[in-house]
Amino acid sequence: MSENKQGCCCCEPSSEEQAKYEQIAQVIEAYKDKPGSLIMVLHAAQQIYGYLPIELQRFIADGMNLPLSEVYGVVSFYSFFSTTERGEHTLRVCLGTACYVRGGKKLVDALEDMLEVKVGGTTADKKFTFEIARCIGACGLAPALMIDDTVFKQVAPAKLAALLSQY
Ligand code: FES
């Protein structure tokens, strides 16, 4: 019996979703014969789709002629791959030792209140995915946090609202 790779038999994928799968199929086509290219394909797929749900992992495994377990193994090994939908921006509060002792936990508590989401979650408006980091190389100016690739140093809870409003 054939199986729909993009959705279950009772819910057809949207045209937007279909377009994303087509784009990913093109990436697979370009890389499938290149040894060691799975990570590149997964990166591209995550960029296109936003995250890597199991149906998409299966689609990639089939397209690259790899066992799903291999694809799943890579996705679950690397922290930069996500199997759940992510926000537009990734916000990471550092809880490495220096940041922790200088108030990192207070930032976490304040952000959980402001964003109305727990660590690991994504805000209801899909603006931020909220995570913890373990040292982001700014220990001298702790506590620090990152939003996407930008590091903010010596962040006080009182500064958070202004900082988030830039996004
Ligand atoms: S411990 Fe936070 S930047 Fe190093």
Backbone and ligand atoms as CSV (ligand in chain L), in Angstrom:
chain,resi,resn,atom,element,x,y,z
A,1,MET,N,N,0.843,-1.187,0.000
A,1,MET,CA,C,0.000,0.000,0.000
A,1,MET,C,C,0.881,1.241,0.000
A,2,SER,N,N,0.535,2.189,-0.885
A,2,SER,CA,C,1.362,3.383,-0.923
A,2,SER,C,C,0.959,4.326,0.197
A,3,GLU,N,N,1.911,5.147,0.597
A,3,GLU,CA,C,1.682,6.007,1.752
A,3,GLU,C,C,1.950,7.449,1.346
A,4,ASN,N,N,1.093,8.351,1.757
A,4,ASN,CA,C,1.324,9.770,1.508
A,4,ASN,C,C,2.450,10.232,2.426
A,5,LYS,N,N,3.553,10.735,1.843
A,5,LYS,CA,C,4.722,11.100,2.649
A,5,LYS,C,C,4.565,12.460,3.322
A,6,GLN,N,N,3.615,13.284,2.854
A,6,GLN,CA,C,3.563,14.637,3.371
A,6,GLN,C,C,2.439,14.838,4.367
A,7,GLY,N,N,1.522,13.952,4.472
A,7,GLY,CA,C,0.436,14.139,5.412
A,7,GLY,C,C,-0.326,12.835,5.516
A,8,CYS,N,N,-1.239,12.756,6.438
A,8,CYS,CA,C,-1.986,11.525,6.557
A,8,CYS,C,C,-3.051,11.476,5.470
A,9,CYS,N,N,-3.722,10.311,5.328
A,9,CYS,CA,C,-4.649,10.128,4.235
A,9,CYS,C,C,-5.867,11.043,4.348
A,10,CYS,N,N,-6.144,11.577,5.546
A,10,CYS,CA,C,-7.360,12.375,5.712
A,10,CYS,C,C,-7.085,13.871,5.655
A,11,CYS,N,N,-5.843,14.274,5.620
A,11,CYS,CA,C,-5.594,15.717,5.542
A,11,CYS,C,C,-4.514,15.998,4.508
A,12,GLU,N,N,-4.936,16.543,3.404
A,12,GLU,CA,C,-4.015,16.876,2.321
A,12,GLU,C,C,-3.115,18.039,2.753
A,13,PRO,N,N,-1.859,18.028,2.313
A,13,PRO,CA,C,-0.999,19.161,2.642
A,13,PRO,C,C,-1.468,20.433,1.929
A,14,SER,N,N,-1.245,21.579,2.553
A,14,SER,CA,C,-1.621,22.841,1.918
A,14,SER,C,C,-0.697,23.088,0.735
A,15,SER,N,N,-1.102,24.015,-0.143
A,15,SER,CA,C,-0.249,24.277,-1.310
A,15,SER,C,C,1.067,24.895,-0.867
A,16,GLU,N,N,1.021,25.658,0.231
A,16,GLU,CA,C,2.269,26.252,0.744
A,16,GLU,C,C,3.219,25.141,1.201
A,17,GLU,N,N,2.643,24.162,1.886
A,17,GLU,CA,C,3.448,23.044,2.368
A,17,GLU,C,C,3.985,22.220,1.191
A,18,GLN,N,N,3.120,22.055,0.202
A,18,GLN,CA,C,3.534,21.300,-0.986
A,18,GLN,C,C,4.715,21.988,-1.685
A,19,ALA,N,N,4.638,23.324,-1.755
A,19,ALA,CA,C,5.710,24.089,-2.402
A,19,ALA,C,C,7.020,23.892,-1.640
A,20,LYS,N,N,6.925,23.851,-0.307
A,20,LYS,CA,C,8.134,23.644,0.498
A,20,LYS,C,C,8.706,22.250,0.247
A,21,TYR,N,N,7.829,21.264,0.185
A,21,TYR,CA,C,8.304,19.894,-0.078
A,21,TYR,C,C,8.957,19.813,-1.462
A,22,GLU,N,N,8.389,20.535,-2.428
A,22,GLU,CA,C,8.983,20.512,-3.773
A,22,GLU,C,C,10.375,21.120,-3.756
A,23,GLN,N,N,10.520,22.219,-2.992
A,23,GLN,CA,C,11.830,22.864,-2.875
A,23,GLN,C,C,12.827,21.905,-2.234
A,24,ILE,N,N,12.357,21.214,-1.187
A,24,ILE,CA,C,13.241,20.263,-0.490
A,24,ILE,C,C,13.595,19.099,-1.421
A,25,ALA,N,N,12.639,18.682,-2.237
A,25,ALA,CA,C,12.911,17.592,-3.190
A,25,ALA,C,C,14.025,17.998,-4.161
A,26,GLN,N,N,14.044,19.275,-4.534
A,26,GLN,CA,C,15.106,19.751,-5.428
A,26,GLN,C,C,16.465,19.702,-4.734
A,27,VAL,N,N,16.474,20.061,-3.453
A,27,VAL,CA,C,17.731,20.008,-2.689
A,27,VAL,C,C,18.199,18.556,-2.610
A,28,ILE,N,N,17.275,17.649,-2.313
A,28,ILE,CA,C,17.632,16.222,-2.213
A,28,ILE,C,C,18.212,15.753,-3.537
A,29,GLU,N,N,17.568,16.122,-4.626
A,29,GLU,CA,C,18.013,15.720,-5.961
A,29,GLU,C,C,19.456,16.188,-6.214
A,30,ALA,N,N,19.738,17.409,-5.771
A,30,ALA,CA,C,21.069,17.979,-6.014
A,30,ALA,C,C,22.145,17.290,-5.174
A,31,TYR,N,N,21.762,16.762,-4.005
A,31,TYR,CA,C,22.788,16.237,-3.086
A,31,TYR,C,C,22.775,14.731,-2.896
A,32,LYS,N,N,21.759,14.063,-3.376
A,32,LYS,CA,C,21.570,12.668,-2.951
A,32,LYS,C,C,22.721,11.723,-3.327
A,33,ASP,N,N,23.475,12.058,-4.363
A,33,ASP,CA,C,24.582,11.173,-4.739
A,33,ASP,C,C,25.914,11.606,-4.141
A,34,LYS,N,N,25.880,12.648,-3.341
A,34,LYS,CA,C,27.138,13.133,-2.753
A,34,LYS,C,C,27.287,12.555,-1.353
A,35,PRO,N,N,28.332,11.748,-1.139
A,35,PRO,CA,C,28.499,11.138,0.186
A,35,PRO,C,C,28.625,12.200,1.282
A,36,GLY,N,N,28.034,11.942,2.405
A,36,GLY,CA,C,28.154,12.848,3.552
A,36,GLY,C,C,27.336,14.120,3.425
A,37,SER,N,N,26.369,14.122,2.528
A,37,SER,CA,C,25.629,15.375,2.307
A,37,SER,C,C,24.338,15.474,3.135
A,38,LEU,N,N,24.072,14.482,3.961
A,38,LEU,CA,C,22.814,14.481,4.714
A,38,LEU,C,C,22.659,15.730,5.581
A,39,ILE,N,N,23.727,16.130,6.264
A,39,ILE,CA,C,23.621,17.299,7.155
A,39,ILE,C,C,23.270,18.545,6.351
A,40,MET,N,N,23.872,18.682,5.169
A,40,MET,CA,C,23.565,19.848,4.335
A,40,MET,C,C,22.105,19.845,3.907
A,41,VAL,N,N,21.627,18.665,3.550
A,41,VAL,CA,C,20.219,18.555,3.131
A,41,VAL,C,C,19.304,18.892,4.308
A,42,LEU,N,N,19.650,18.405,5.489
A,42,LEU,CA,C,18.818,18.679,6.667
A,42,LEU,C,C,18.819,20.169,7.010
A,43,HIS,N,N,19.979,20.802,6.896
A,43,HIS,CA,C,20.048,22.249,7.120
A,43,HIS,C,C,19.129,22.986,6.154
A,44,ALA,N,N,19.249,22.627,4.889
A,44,ALA,CA,C,18.435,23.304,3.873
A,44,ALA,C,C,16.954,23.053,4.140
A,45,ALA,N,N,16.628,21.810,4.479
A,45,ALA,CA,C,15.227,21.467,4.726
A,45,ALA,C,C,14.693,22.251,5.919
A,46,GLN,N,N,15.516,22.403,6.962
A,46,GLN,CA,C,15.059,23.149,8.141
A,46,GLN,C,C,14.874,24.624,7.797
A,47,GLN,N,N,15.755,25.132,6.936
A,47,GLN,CA,C,15.622,26.532,6.524
A,47,GLN,C,C,14.322,26.732,5.724
A,48,ILE,N,N,14.021,25.790,4.886
A,48,ILE,CA,C,12.834,25.909,4.028
A,48,ILE,C,C,11.561,25.666,4.842
A,49,TYR,N,N,11.566,24.621,5.635
A,49,TYR,CA,C,10.332,24.196,6.311
A,49,TYR,C,C,10.183,24.805,7.714
A,50,GLY,N,N,11.324,25.200,8.292
A,50,GLY,CA,C,11.276,25.795,9.635
A,50,GLY,C,C,11.685,24.834,10.731
A,51,TYR,N,N,11.419,23.569,10.539
A,51,TYR,CA,C,11.793,22.527,11.493
A,51,TYR,C,C,11.700,21.183,10.772
A,52,LEU,N,N,12.030,20.112,11.491
A,52,LEU,CA,C,12.139,18.809,10.822
A,52,LEU,C,C,11.215,17.775,11.475
A,53,PRO,N,N,9.922,17.859,11.199
A,53,PRO,CA,C,9.010,16.850,11.766
A,53,PRO,C,C,9.320,15.473,11.179
A,54,ILE,N,N,8.832,14.450,11.828
A,54,ILE,CA,C,9.164,13.078,11.427
A,54,ILE,C,C,8.730,12.766,9.989
A,55,GLU,N,N,7.604,13.361,9.543
A,55,GLU,CA,C,7.155,13.108,8.157
A,55,GLU,C,C,8.185,13.648,7.175
A,56,LEU,N,N,8.754,14.800,7.498
A,56,LEU,CA,C,9.762,15.387,6.614
A,56,LEU,C,C,11.056,14.570,6.672
A,57,GLN,N,N,11.399,14.075,7.839
A,57,GLN,CA,C,12.588,13.218,7.949
A,57,GLN,C,C,12.402,11.967,7.082
A,58,ARG,N,N,11.184,11.440,7.073
A,58,ARG,CA,C,10.905,10.245,6.271
A,58,ARG,C,C,11.023,10.566,4.773
A,59,PHE,N,N,10.530,11.726,4.403
A,59,PHE,CA,C,10.603,12.189,3.014
A,59,PHE,C,C,12.076,12.294,2.578
A,60,ILE,N,N,12.898,12.855,3.463
A,60,ILE,CA,C,14.324,13.017,3.159
A,60,ILE,C,C,15.009,11.645,3.093
A,61,ALA,N,N,14.683,10.776,4.052
A,61,ALA,CA,C,15.281,9.429,4.066
A,61,ALA,C,C,14.947,8.697,2.765
A,62,ASP,N,N,13.686,8.753,2.343
A,62,ASP,CA,C,13.286,8.082,1.097
A,62,ASP,C,C,14.031,8.687,-0.088
A,63,GLY,N,N,14.066,10.021,-0.120
A,63,GLY,CA,C,14.693,10.713,-1.254
A,63,GLY,C,C,16.176,10.429,-1.346
A,64,MET,N,N,16.825,10.273,-0.216
A,64,MET,CA,C,18.272,10.059,-0.226
A,64,MET,C,C,18.632,8.581,-0.128
A,65,ASN,N,N,17.586,7.778,-0.131
A,65,ASN,CA,C,17.792,6.329,-0.071
A,65,ASN,C,C,18.567,5.910,1.177
A,66,LEU,N,N,18.156,6.473,2.294
A,66,LEU,CA,C,18.795,6.168,3.578
A,66,LEU,C,C,17.723,5.635,4.528
A,67,PRO,N,N,18.132,4.846,5.510
A,67,PRO,CA,C,17.127,4.428,6.502
A,67,PRO,C,C,16.685,5.630,7.342
A,68,LEU,N,N,15.411,5.653,7.698
A,68,LEU,CA,C,14.890,6.742,8.531
A,68,LEU,C,C,15.686,6.846,9.829
A,69,SER,N,N,16.128,5.699,10.342
A,69,SER,CA,C,16.865,5.713,11.617
A,69,SER,C,C,18.148,6.534,11.496
A,70,GLU,N,N,18.771,6.526,10.319
A,70,GLU,CA,C,20.007,7.298,10.143
A,70,GLU,C,C,19.692,8.798,10.150
A,71,VAL,N,N,18.630,9.168,9.446
A,71,VAL,CA,C,18.231,10.576,9.405
A,71,VAL,C,C,17.830,11.033,10.812
A,72,TYR,N,N,17.024,10.225,11.470
A,72,TYR,CA,C,16.569,10.562,12.818
A,72,TYR,C,C,17.762,10.685,13.777
A,73,GLY,N,N,18.729,9.794,13.611
A,73,GLY,CA,C,19.917,9.810,14.469
A,73,GLY,C,C,20.672,11.124,14.338
A,74,VAL,N,N,20.822,11.614,13.114
A,74,VAL,CA,C,21.535,12.881,12.890
A,74,VAL,C,C,20.717,14.043,13.447
A,75,VAL,N,N,19.428,14.050,13.174
A,75,VAL,CA,C,18.568,15.148,13.633
A,75,VAL,C,C,18.582,15.230,15.162
A,76,SER,N,N,18.510,14.075,15.811
A,76,SER,CA,C,18.437,14.119,17.276
A,76,SER,C,C,19.809,14.344,17.914
A,77,PHE,N,N,20.888,14.111,17.174
A,77,PHE,CA,C,22.228,14.299,17.752
A,77,PHE,C,C,22.599,15.783,17.832
A,78,TYR,N,N,22.292,16.527,16.785
A,78,TYR,CA,C,22.722,17.929,16.726
A,78,TYR,C,C,21.640,18.860,17.276
A,79,SER,N,N,22.065,19.729,18.225
A,79,SER,CA,C,21.074,20.593,18.878
A,79,SER,C,C,20.523,21.652,17.936
A,80,PHE,N,N,21.224,21.940,16.836
A,80,PHE,CA,C,20.699,22.981,15.939
A,80,PHE,C,C,19.575,22.471,15.044
A,81,PHE,N,N,19.296,21.178,15.093
A,81,PHE,CA,C,18.112,20.683,14.381
A,81,PHE,C,C,16.946,20.615,15.356
A,82,SER,N,N,15.772,20.989,14.867
A,82,SER,CA,C,14.598,20.974,15.731
A,82,SER,C,C,13.477,20.155,15.086
A,83,THR,N,N,12.825,19.357,15.914
A,83,THR,CA,C,11.713,18.552,15.398
A,83,THR,C,C,10.361,19.200,15.724
A,84,THR,N,N,10.412,20.349,16.386
A,84,THR,CA,C,9.160,21.070,16.657
A,84,THR,C,C,9.242,22.457,16.031
A,85,GLU,N,N,8.078,23.017,15.778
A,85,GLU,CA,C,8.019,24.297,15.108
A,85,GLU,C,C,8.709,25.367,15.948
A,86,ARG,N,N,9.503,26.191,15.302
A,86,ARG,CA,C,10.260,27.196,16.028
A,86,ARG,C,C,9.734,28.596,15.752
A,87,GLY,N,N,10.124,29.519,16.648
A,87,GLY,CA,C,9.746,30.908,16.452
A,87,GLY,C,C,10.640,31.564,15.410
A,88,GLU,N,N,10.247,32.773,15.058
A,88,GLU,CA,C,11.013,33.548,14.068
A,88,GLU,C,C,12.433,33.803,14.575
A,89,HIS,N,N,12.573,34.035,15.887
A,89,HIS,CA,C,13.882,34.294,16.496
A,89,HIS,C,C,14.141,33.286,17.615
A,90,THR,N,N,15.427,32.963,17.792
A,90,THR,CA,C,15.802,32.088,18.904
A,90,THR,C,C,16.454,32.942,19.986
A,91,LEU,N,N,15.898,32.875,21.180
A,91,LEU,CA,C,16.406,33.648,22.315
A,91,LEU,C,C,17.013,32.649,23.299
A,92,ARG,N,N,18.306,32.819,23.573
A,92,ARG,CA,C,18.973,31.893,24.499
A,92,ARG,C,C,19.564,32.669,25.656
A,93,VAL,N,N,19.150,32.351,26.857
A,93,VAL,CA,C,19.749,32.959,28.042
A,93,VAL,C,C,20.871,32.051,28.507
A,94,CYS,N,N,22.031,32.648,28.762
A,94,CYS,CA,C,23.161,31.846,29.212
A,94,CYS,C,C,23.005,31.510,30.695
A,95,LEU,N,N,23.127,30.236,30.985
A,95,LEU,CA,C,23.154,29.802,32.388
A,95,LEU,C,C,24.447,29.059,32.684
A,96,GLY,N,N,25.516,29.463,31.986
A,96,GLY,CA,C,26.844,28.979,32.357
A,96,GLY,C,C,27.171,29.548,33.735
A,97,THR,N,N,28.252,29.094,34.335
A,97,THR,CA,C,28.525,29.463,35.729
A,97,THR,C,C,28.552,30.969,35.962
A,98,ALA,N,N,29.317,31.705,35.144
A,98,ALA,CA,C,29.446,33.158,35.363
A,98,ALA,C,C,28.095,33.841,35.248
A,99,CYS,N,N,27.330,33.472,34.245
A,99,CYS,CA,C,26.022,34.110,34.053
A,99,CYS,C,C,25.051,33.693,35.148
A,100,TYR,N,N,25.140,32.452,35.541
A,100,TYR,CA,C,24.220,31.972,36.583
A,100,TYR,C,C,24.420,32.766,37.872
A,101,VAL,N,N,25.691,32.921,38.282
A,101,VAL,CA,C,25.928,33.596,39.561
A,101,VAL,C,C,25.665,35.104,39.464
A,102,ARG,N,N,25.661,35.640,38.270
A,102,ARG,CA,C,25.407,37.089,38.141
A,102,ARG,C,C,23.984,37.408,37.681
A,103,GLY,N,N,23.089,36.475,37.834
A,103,GLY,CA,C,21.682,36.822,37.615
A,103,GLY,C,C,21.018,36.206,36.404
A,104,GLY,N,N,21.661,35.240,35.779
A,104,GLY,CA,C,21.053,34.604,34.604
A,104,GLY,C,C,19.686,33.995,34.901
A,105,LYS,N,N,19.559,33.428,36.088
A,105,LYS,CA,C,18.288,32.786,36.443
A,105,LYS,C,C,17.166,33.823,36.556
A,106,LYS,N,N,17.526,35.024,37.032
A,106,LYS,CA,C,16.509,36.088,37.119
A,106,LYS,C,C,16.035,36.474,35.723
A,107,LEU,N,N,16.950,36.440,34.764
A,107,LEU,CA,C,16.550,36.744,33.375
A,107,LEU,C,C,15.583,35.677,32.870
A,108,VAL,N,N,15.901,34.431,33.200
A,108,VAL,CA,C,15.017,33.331,32.766
A,108,VAL,C,C,13.619,33.525,33.351
A,109,ASP,N,N,13.565,33.816,34.665
A,109,ASP,CA,C,12.249,33.989,35.320
A,109,ASP,C,C,11.488,35.160,34.703
A,110,ALA,N,N,12.203,36.262,34.470
A,110,ALA,CA,C,11.540,37.453,33.911
A,110,ALA,C,C,11.041,37.163,32.494
A,111,LEU,N,N,11.848,36.462,31.728
A,111,LEU,CA,C,11.444,36.171,30.335
A,111,LEU,C,C,10.275,35.194,30.291
A,112,GLU,N,N,10.280,34.236,31.206
A,112,GLU,CA,C,9.134,33.305,31.241
A,112,GLU,C,C,7.841,34.068,31.501
A,113,ASP,N,N,7.917,35.078,32.366
A,113,ASP,CA,C,6.727,35.896,32.635
A,113,ASP,C,C,6.358,36.760,31.437
A,114,MET,N,N,7.372,37.428,30.881
A,114,MET,CA,C,7.092,38.359,29.777
A,114,MET,C,C,6.597,37.647,28.531
A,115,LEU,N,N,7.230,36.541,28.215
A,115,LEU,CA,C,6.899,35.842,26.963
A,115,LEU,C,C,5.749,34.853,27.140
A,116,GLU,N,N,5.411,34.606,28.410
A,116,GLU,CA,C,4.358,33.625,28.728
A,116,GLU,C,C,4.662,32.267,28.112
A,117,VAL,N,N,5.912,31.865,28.253
A,117,VAL,CA,C,6.325,30.559,27.745
A,117,VAL,C,C,7.458,30.033,28.631
A,118,LYS,N,N,7.514,28.737,28.790
A,118,LYS,CA,C,8.589,28.129,29.572
A,118,LYS,C,C,9.793,27.895,28.665
A,119,VAL,N,N,10.949,27.674,29.291
A,119,VAL,CA,C,12.156,27.349,28.533
A,119,VAL,C,C,11.883,26.136,27.638
A,120,GLY,N,N,12.316,26.224,26.408
A,120,GLY,CA,C,12.095,25.133,25.452
A,120,GLY,C,C,10.878,25.382,24.586
A,121,GLY,N,N,10.070,26.364,24.960
A,121,GLY,CA,C,8.834,26.613,24.220
A,121,GLY,C,C,8.963,27.742,23.213
A,122,THR,N,N,7.906,27.912,22.463
A,122,THR,CA,C,7.819,28.977,21.463
A,122,THR,C,C,6.611,29.840,21.814
A,123,THR,N,N,6.784,31.149,21.701
A,123,THR,CA,C,5.694,32.052,22.073
A,123,THR,C,C,4.480,31.840,21.169
A,124,ALA,N,N,3.320,32.205,21.686
A,124,ALA,CA,C,2.071,31.976,20.951
A,124,ALA,C,C,2.077,32.685,19.598
A,125,ASP,N,N,2.745,33.848,19.536
A,125,ASP,CA,C,2.774,34.577,18.253
A,125,ASP,C,C,3.896,34.075,17.331
A,126,LYS,N,N,4.599,33.016,17.762
A,126,LYS,CA,C,5.686,32.392,16.972
A,126,LYS,C,C,6.863,33.352,16.753
A,127,LYS,N,N,6.990,34.315,17.631
A,127,LYS,CA,C,8.075,35.287,17.495
A,127,LYS,C,C,9.391,34.722,18.029
A,128,PHE,N,N,9.330,34.129,19.229
A,128,PHE,CA,C,10.560,33.650,19.877
A,128,PHE,C,C,10.451,32.185,20.294
A,129,THR,N,N,11.546,31.467,20.065
A,129,THR,CA,C,11.743,30.181,20.741
A,129,THR,C,C,12.743,30.459,21.856
A,130,PHE,N,N,12.402,30.040,23.054
A,130,PHE,CA,C,13.149,30.414,24.254
A,130,PHE,C,C,13.962,29.221,24.760
A,131,GLU,N,N,15.286,29.381,24.790
A,131,GLU,CA,C,16.157,28.274,25.185
A,131,GLU,C,C,17.219,28.744,26.173
A,132,ILE,N,N,17.936,27.792,26.713
A,132,ILE,CA,C,19.054,28.060,27.619
A,132,ILE,C,C,20.347,27.719,26.891
A,133,ALA,N,N,21.380,28.526,27.129
A,133,ALA,CA,C,22.699,28.216,26.583
A,133,ALA,C,C,23.654,27.968,27.742
A,134,ARG,N,N,24.751,27.292,27.474
A,134,ARG,CA,C,25.776,27.044,28.506
A,134,ARG,C,C,27.057,27.719,28.067
A,135,CYS,N,N,27.219,28.978,28.382
A,135,CYS,CA,C,28.364,29.823,28.043
A,135,CYS,C,C,28.367,30.188,26.565
A,136,ILE,N,N,28.249,31.476,26.333
A,136,ILE,CA,C,28.261,31.970,24.947
A,136,ILE,C,C,29.461,32.891,24.726
A,137,GLY,N,N,30.463,32.720,25.584
A,137,GLY,CA,C,31.730,33.422,25.374
A,137,GLY,C,C,31.734,34.875,25.829
A,138,ALA,N,N,30.830,35.241,26.716
A,138,ALA,CA,C,30.799,36.626,27.193
A,138,ALA,C,C,30.858,36.644,28.721
A,139,CYS,N,N,31.585,35.695,29.310
A,139,CYS,CA,C,31.581,35.518,30.775
A,139,CYS,C,C,32.001,36.786,31.504
A,140,GLY,N,N,32.925,37.555,30.934
A,140,GLY,CA,C,33.415,38.766,31.585
A,140,GLY,C,C,32.324,39.810,31.739
A,141,LEU,N,N,31.302,39.734,30.932
A,141,LEU,CA,C,30.210,40.713,30.978
A,141,LEU,C,C,28.874,40.011,31.208
A,142,ALA,N,N,28.899,39.077,32.133
A,142,ALA,CA,C,27.688,38.316,32.462
A,142,ALA,C,C,26.717,39.195,33.264
A,143,PRO,N,N,25.434,38.926,33.247
A,143,PRO,CA,C,24.784,37.831,32.506
A,143,PRO,C,C,24.532,38.230,31.047
A,144,ALA,N,N,24.590,37.211,30.206
A,144,ALA,CA,C,24.459,37.462,28.774
A,144,ALA,C,C,23.334,36.622,28.195
A,145,LEU,N,N,22.826,37.103,27.084
A,145,LEU,CA,C,21.851,36.303,26.333
A,145,LEU,C,C,22.092,36.542,24.854
A,146,MET,N,N,21.542,35.673,24.064
A,146,MET,CA,C,21.680,35.786,22.609
A,146,MET,C,C,20.299,35.813,21.983
A,147,ILE,N,N,20.135,36.652,20.988
A,147,ILE,CA,C,18.947,36.556,20.152
A,147,ILE,C,C,19.465,36.322,18.747
A,148,ASP,N,N,19.122,35.200,18.204
A,148,ASP,CA,C,19.708,34.709,16.944
A,148,ASP,C,C,21.229,34.732,17.095
A,149,ASP,N,N,21.958,35.506,16.282
A,149,ASP,CA,C,23.417,35.487,16.383
A,149,ASP,C,C,23.973,36.671,17.173
A,150,THR,N,N,23.119,37.479,17.740
A,150,THR,CA,C,23.592,38.678,18.434
A,150,THR,C,C,23.657,38.422,19.939
A,151,VAL,N,N,24.829,38.764,20.517
A,151,VAL,CA,C,25.024,38.575,21.962
A,151,VAL,C,C,24.745,39.895,22.681
A,152,PHE,N,N,23.963,39.844,23.726
A,152,PHE,CA,C,23.700,41.018,24.562
A,152,PHE,C,C,24.324,40.746,25.925
A,153,LYS,N,N,25.148,41.722,26.388
A,153,LYS,CA,C,25.911,41.505,27.620
A,153,LYS,C,C,25.381,42.373,28.752
A,154,GLN,N,N,25.694,41.954,29.972
A,154,GLN,CA,C,25.272,42.670,31.191
A,154,GLN,C,C,23.798,43.052,31.102
A,155,VAL,N,N,22.988,42.075,30.829
A,155,VAL,CA,C,21.553,42.324,30.660
A,155,VAL,C,C,20.874,42.296,32.029
A,156,ALA,N,N,20.143,43.353,32.329
A,156,ALA,CA,C,19.350,43.399,33.568
A,156,ALA,C,C,17.903,43.103,33.200
A,157,PRO,N,N,17.160,42.476,34.112
A,157,PRO,CA,C,15.742,42.202,33.811
A,157,PRO,C,C,14.999,43.462,33.350
A,158,ALA,N,N,15.345,44.618,33.926
A,158,ALA,CA,C,14.650,45.860,33.561
A,158,ALA,C,C,14.882,46.257,32.105
A,159,LYS,N,N,15.952,45.726,31.501
A,159,LYS,CA,C,16.261,46.086,30.111
A,159,LYS,C,C,15.575,45.173,29.100
A,160,LEU,N,N,14.975,44.114,29.598
A,160,LEU,CA,C,14.479,43.090,28.671
A,160,LEU,C,C,13.390,43.587,27.730
A,161,ALA,N,N,12.459,44.356,28.255
A,161,ALA,CA,C,11.333,44.803,27.415
A,161,ALA,C,C,11.846,45.621,26.235
A,162,ALA,N,N,12.779,46.536,26.498
A,162,ALA,CA,C,13.327,47.369,25.426
A,162,ALA,C,C,14.086,46.501,24.425
A,163,LEU,N,N,14.808,45.529,24.968
A,163,LEU,CA,C,15.590,44.655,24.095
A,163,LEU,C,C,14.674,43.830,23.161
A,164,LEU,N,N,13.639,43.263,23.743
A,164,LEU,CA,C,12.728,42.436,22.935
A,164,LEU,C,C,11.946,43.265,21.925
A,165,SER,N,N,11.698,44.520,22.274
A,165,SER,CA,C,10.886,45.355,21.375
A,165,SER,C,C,11.607,45.612,20.048
A,166,GLN,N,N,12.937,45.422,20.033
A,166,GLN,CA,C,13.678,45.582,18.769
A,166,GLN,C,C,13.319,44.478,17.772
A,167,TYR,N,N,12.687,43.444,18.280
A,167,TYR,CA,C,12.329,42.312,17.407
A,167,TYR,C,C,10.841,42.290,17.161
L,1,FES,S1,S,28.921,31.698,31.384
L,1,FES,FE1,FE,27.594,32.977,30.264
L,1,FES,S2,S,28.861,33.732,28.720
L,1,FES,FE2,FE,30.134,32.341,29.744
